[in-house]
Amino acid sequence: MADKKGGPLAGIKIIEIAGIGPAPLCSSLLADMGADIVRIDRPQPTGLGFEFAGPEADVRRRGRPSVAIDLKHAKGVETLLRMIEQADALIDPMRPGVMERLGLGPEVCHARNPRLVYGRMTGWGQHGPLASAAGHDINYISLSGVLHAIGTREQPVPPLNVVGDMGGGAMFLLTGLLAGILEAKNSGRGQVVDVAMTEGSAYLALACFGLAAVGEWSDQREDNFIDGGAPFWRCYKTKDGKFISVGAVEAKFYDILLRTLGFDPSTCPEQFDRASWPMMRERFTTLFEEKTRDEWCALMEGTDICFAPVLSFSEAAEHPHNKARGSFVTVDGIVQPGPAPRFSRTPSSVKGGPPPFGAHTEATLQAWGFSGAEIAALKSEKAIGRQV
């Protein structure tokens, strides 16, 4: 039974400097969990997010107000510093040195608020030979070793931007911020959290690094037991041109898979006999093409084979399991993933869709202690407010 409105982070105040990639996703998670988080957008359109598709498409901006502040205006900087005095954390998604040049670096902010947790989100990290270079997810996971391991035997294939940006970036930023806030509650002192997507994505592959270190991981793609090399951990095409996935890595699950496909396990090669994998992949490929995806679902879904249909984004929201759990929600007409993880007593919730840029400037500043006269003066000097 829920007994606290707003989510587990209700009462935590966080300022997000507008950026792309992982910082908005992290902020969306914080907003869903009830943090009082404010996004600081720029006065003019910048192309941040999905403006090319309409602001409603970038659902990573959901659930929090947008305040337009000109951080190149001295009074805009002072406005943000007044807000920082009240905040538990700040999210900086800029390249190293940008916030310092704006007069908003960690030293300045900590002078105004010693308990502030200053989260810095970059691809390469705050120092090192590449720290100031441009890059994107695909580059960061290349340097971490992860991209080399993903794809076909012929070439690496980028796994969208979910490994570097969202996994190695947003999730590590979330973890660092929450750990820093918790520590600051005890010590009364803030700190800088340096999140690099190269390091976060490498950490996600911790187990693979361990296997490689002892010679149990092949540098050849599709030659390992969880990269598509093994017949029991792979996607297969079905009769109707769709795909299914199997992940029967444990012996007892592999035995069920073999029997369901009509094999006698006693006559099959040993599961981890790598020399036999190409032959078994070929046999599995032929068999899976004999039925449609739905027919295989009827045979295998819900069993201990470790099976699932490969669904598109639109199909995922309609799958009976996801519908039963309410895993997807519709906000302002856009179907999107609902809050995760789930809390039994202090549930998260989506507070609303992505707002127009700068839509909450005056109301939010008032809620953060600015008087009507101060807001009017800042607006007249174009230090705040959307300017199109």
C-alpha positions in Angstrom: 0.0 0.0 0.0 1.5 3.3 -1.0 1.8 5.8 1.8 3.9 8.6 0.3 2.8 10.7 -2.6 5.2 11.8 -5.3 7.7 8.9 -5.2 10.8 7.9 -3.1 12.7 11.1 -4.0 10.0 13.5 -3.0 11.6 16.6 -1.4 15.0 16.2 -3.3 15.7 19.3 -5.4 17.8 18.9 -8.5 18.7 21.3 -11.3 19.3 19.9 -14.8 21.2 21.9 -17.3 19.7 21.1 -20.7 21.7 18.6 -22.8 21.3 15.6 -25.1 21.7 11.9 -24.6 22.1 10.4 -21.1 21.5 13.5 -18.9 17.8 13.9 -20.0 17.1 10.2 -19.4 18.7 10.3 -16.0 16.6 13.4 -15.2 13.4 11.6 -16.4 14.1 8.8 -14.0 14.6 11.3 -11.2 11.4 13.1 -12.1 9.4 9.8 -12.2 10.8 9.0 -8.7 9.4 12.2 -7.4 12.5 14.5 -7.3 11.7 18.2 -7.6 13.8 18.6 -10.7 13.9 21.6 -12.9 15.4 21.6 -16.5 17.2 24.8 -17.4 16.7 25.4 -21.1 18.3 28.0 -23.3 16.3 31.1 -24.4 16.7 30.3 -28.1 16.0 27.0 -30.0 19.2 25.0 -30.1 18.4 21.6 -31.6 18.8 19.9 -28.2 16.6 16.9 -28.0 14.2 16.0 -30.8 13.1 19.5 -31.9 13.3 18.3 -35.5 10.4 15.9 -34.7 8.5 18.2 -32.4 9.2 18.6 -28.7 6.5 16.1 -27.8 8.7 13.3 -29.3 11.5 13.7 -26.8 9.8 11.9 -24.0 13.1 12.0 -22.0 12.0 15.6 -21.1 8.8 14.4 -19.5 7.6 15.0 -16.0 9.5 18.2 -15.1 9.2 22.0 -15.7 11.3 23.8 -18.2 12.8 27.1 -17.2 14.5 29.3 -19.9 17.6 31.1 -18.5 20.3 32.9 -20.5 23.5 31.6 -19.0 25.5 34.0 -21.1 23.8 36.9 -19.3 25.3 37.9 -15.9 21.9 38.1 -14.3 20.9 34.8 -15.8 24.0 33.2 -14.1 23.1 34.9 -10.8 19.5 33.6 -11.2 20.8 30.0 -11.5 23.2 30.4 -8.6 20.3 31.5 -6.4 18.5 28.3 -7.3 21.7 26.3 -6.8 21.8 27.5 -3.2 18.6 25.5 -2.6 19.5 22.4 -4.6 20.7 19.0 -3.6 22.3 18.3 -6.9 23.2 19.8 -10.3 23.4 17.9 -13.6 26.1 19.3 -15.9 26.0 17.6 -19.4 28.5 20.0 -21.0 32.1 19.3 -22.3 34.8 19.9 -19.7 35.3 23.6 -19.0 32.1 24.9 -20.4 30.4 25.5 -17.0 33.6 27.1 -15.7 33.6 29.6 -18.6 30.0 30.4 -17.8 30.9 31.1 -14.2 29.1 28.0 -12.9 31.9 25.6 -12.2 32.0 23.4 -9.1 34.1 25.8 -7.1 31.7 28.7 -7.6 28.7 26.5 -7.0 30.1 24.9 -3.8 30.9 28.4 -2.5 27.2 29.1 -2.7 26.1 25.6 -1.6 28.7 23.4 0.1 26.4 20.4 0.2 25.7 20.4 -3.6 26.3 17.2 -5.5 27.7 18.3 -8.9 27.1 15.6 -11.5 29.2 15.9 -14.6 28.1 13.8 -17.6 30.6 13.4 -20.5 31.7 10.7 -22.9 35.4 10.7 -22.2 35.5 12.1 -18.7 36.7 15.3 -17.2 40.4 14.7 -17.9 42.6 12.7 -20.3 43.9 13.3 -23.8 40.4 13.0 -25.4 38.5 15.0 -22.7 37.7 18.0 -24.9 37.0 16.1 -28.1 33.6 15.7 -29.6 32.1 12.3 -29.6 28.9 10.2 -29.4 27.8 6.9 -27.9 29.3 4.9 -30.8 32.7 6.4 -30.2 32.7 5.9 -26.4 31.7 2.2 -26.6 34.4 1.8 -29.3 37.1 3.0 -26.9 35.7 0.9 -24.0 36.0 -2.4 -25.9 32.3 -3.1 -26.0 31.5 -2.3 -29.6 34.1 -4.6 -30.8 32.2 -7.5 -29.2 28.8 -6.7 -30.7 27.7 -7.5 -34.3 28.4 -10.0 -37.0 31.6 -11.9 -37.7 32.3 -9.4 -40.5 31.9 -6.1 -38.6 30.7 -4.5 -35.4 27.1 -3.3 -35.3 26.1 -0.3 -33.1 23.5 -1.4 -30.5 21.5 1.8 -30.9 22.7 4.3 -28.3 21.5 2.3 -25.3 24.9 0.9 -24.1 27.0 4.0 -23.9 24.5 6.9 -23.6 21.8 5.3 -21.6 23.5 2.4 -19.8 27.0 3.6 -19.3 25.9 7.2 -19.0 22.4 7.8 -17.6 22.4 4.9 -15.2 25.9 5.7 -13.8 24.9 9.3 -13.4 21.8 8.3 -11.5 23.8 6.0 -9.3 26.5 8.7 -8.6 24.0 11.4 -7.9 22.0 9.3 -5.5 25.1 8.1 -3.7 26.4 11.6 -3.4 23.1 13.0 -2.1 23.0 10.2 0.5 26.6 10.9 1.6 25.9 14.6 1.8 23.0 14.0 4.1 25.5 12.5 6.6 28.5 14.7 6.0 26.9 18.0 5.0 29.4 18.3 2.2 28.9 17.9 -1.5 31.3 16.7 -4.2 31.8 16.3 -7.9 30.7 13.1 -9.6 32.6 12.5 -12.8 30.7 10.2 -15.1 32.3 9.0 -18.3 30.4 6.9 -20.8 33.6 5.1 -21.8 34.0 3.9 -18.2 30.3 3.2 -17.6 30.0 1.1 -20.7 33.2 -0.8 -19.8 31.8 -1.5 -16.3 28.6 -3.0 -17.9 30.9 -5.5 -19.6 32.7 -6.4 -16.4 32.0 -10.1 -16.7 33.3 -10.2 -20.3 36.5 -8.5 -19.2 36.9 -11.2 -16.6 36.4 -14.0 -19.1 38.8 -12.3 -21.6 41.5 -12.0 -18.8 41.5 -15.8 -18.3 41.3 -16.7 -22.0 37.7 -17.7 -22.1 36.5 -14.9 -24.4 37.3 -14.9 -28.1 37.9 -11.6 -29.9 36.1 -13.0 -32.9 32.5 -11.9 -32.9 29.8 -14.6 -33.0 32.3 -17.0 -31.4 31.2 -16.7 -27.8 28.3 -18.1 -25.8 26.4 -14.8 -25.4 27.3 -12.9 -28.6 25.4 -15.1 -31.1 28.0 -17.7 -31.5 26.3 -20.4 -29.5 23.2 -22.0 -31.0 21.4 -21.7 -27.7 21.9 -17.9 -27.3 20.8 -16.4 -30.6 18.0 -14.9 -32.7 16.4 -17.0 -35.4 14.3 -16.0 -38.4 10.8 -17.6 -38.6 8.6 -18.6 -41.5 6.9 -15.2 -41.7 10.1 -13.3 -41.8 10.0 -12.3 -38.1 12.4 -13.3 -35.4 12.5 -15.1 -32.0 15.2 -15.3 -29.4 16.5 -18.2 -27.3 18.8 -17.9 -24.3 19.0 -21.5 -23.1 22.4 -21.3 -21.6 21.8 -23.5 -18.6 22.0 -27.2 -19.3 18.5 -28.0 -18.0 17.0 -25.2 -20.2 19.0 -26.4 -23.2 17.7 -29.9 -22.7 14.1 -28.5 -22.9 14.9 -26.6 -26.1 16.4 -29.6 -27.8 13.4 -31.8 -26.9 10.9 -29.2 -28.0 12.7 -28.9 -31.4 12.5 -32.7 -31.7 16.1 -33.6 -30.8 17.2 -36.5 -28.6 19.7 -34.7 -26.2 21.7 -38.0 -25.8 22.5 -38.0 -29.5 23.5 -34.3 -29.7 27.0 -32.9 -29.2 27.9 -31.5 -25.8 26.4 -28.0 -25.3 29.7 -26.2 -25.0 31.5 -28.0 -27.7 32.4 -25.0 -29.8 33.4 -27.0 -32.8 29.8 -28.2 -33.1 28.1 -24.8 -32.8 28.1 -23.9 -36.5 26.4 -27.2 -37.3 23.8 -26.9 -34.6 23.2 -23.2 -35.5 22.4 -24.4 -39.1 20.1 -27.1 -37.9 18.3 -24.7 -35.5 18.0 -22.1 -38.3 16.3 -24.6 -40.6 13.9 -25.8 -37.9 12.8 -22.3 -36.8 12.1 -21.3 -40.4 9.4 -24.0 -40.5 6.9 -22.1 -38.3 5.8 -18.6 -37.9 6.8 -16.5 -34.9 3.3 -16.8 -33.4 3.4 -20.6 -33.8 6.8 -20.7 -32.0 5.3 -18.5 -29.2 2.5 -21.0 -28.8 5.0 -23.8 -28.3 7.8 -22.0 -26.3 6.6 -18.9 -24.6 6.2 -19.2 -20.9 8.4 -22.4 -20.8 11.8 -22.7 -19.2 13.5 -22.7 -22.6 14.3 -19.0 -22.1 12.4 -17.8 -25.1 10.8 -14.6 -26.4 9.6 -13.2 -29.6 11.7 -10.3 -31.0 9.2 -7.4 -30.9 9.3 -4.0 -32.5 8.8 -0.9 -30.3 5.1 -0.7 -31.3 4.6 -4.5 -30.7 6.3 -4.4 -27.3 3.5 -2.2 -25.8 0.9 -4.6 -26.9 2.4 -7.8 -25.6 0.1 -9.5 -23.0 2.8 -9.6 -20.3 3.7 -6.0 -20.7 0.0 -5.0 -20.8 -0.7 -7.1 -17.6 2.0 -5.3 -15.7 1.2 -1.9 -17.2 4.8 -1.6 -18.4 3.9 1.1 -21.0 1.9 4.2 -20.5 0.3 6.8 -22.8 1.1 10.4 -22.0 -0.2 13.2 -24.2 -1.0 10.6 -26.9 2.6 9.1 -26.9 3.0 5.5 -25.9 6.2 5.1 -23.9 7.8 3.0 -21.1 6.3 3.6 -17.7 8.3 4.3 -14.5 10.9 1.7 -13.5 11.9 0.3 -11.1 8.7 -0.2 -9.0 8.4 0.8 -5.4 5.8 -0.9 -3.2 5.3 2.0 -0.8 6.4 5.1 -2.6 5.4 4.5 -6.2 6.9 6.5 -9.1 4.7 8.2 -11.6 4.9 10.2 -14.8 4.1 13.7 -13.9 3.3 14.8 -17.4 4.7 14.9 -21.0 7.6 17.0 -22.2 6.6 20.7 -21.9 7.2 23.5 -24.4 10.7 24.9 -23.9 10.7 27.6 -21.1 7.0 27.0 -20.4 7.4 27.1 -16.6 9.9 29.9 -16.3 7.9 32.4 -14.2 6.0 29.8 -12.1 9.1 27.8 -11.2 11.2 30.8 -10.3 8.4 32.0 -8.0 8.2 28.5 -6.4 12.0 28.7 -5.8 11.7 32.0 -4.0 11.8 34.8 -6.6 9.4 37.7 -6.2 7.1 38.9 -8.9 9.1 42.1 -9.3 12.4 40.2 -9.6 10.9 37.9 -12.2 9.5 40.9 -14.2 12.9 42.6 -14.1 14.8 39.6 -15.2 12.4 39.0 -18.0 12.6 42.7 -19.2 16.4 42.4 -19.3 16.0 39.1 -21.3 18.0 37.2 -18.7 15.1 34.7 -18.5 12.3 33.5 -20.7 12.1 31.9 -24.1 13.2 34.2 -27.0 12.3 32.8 -30.4 
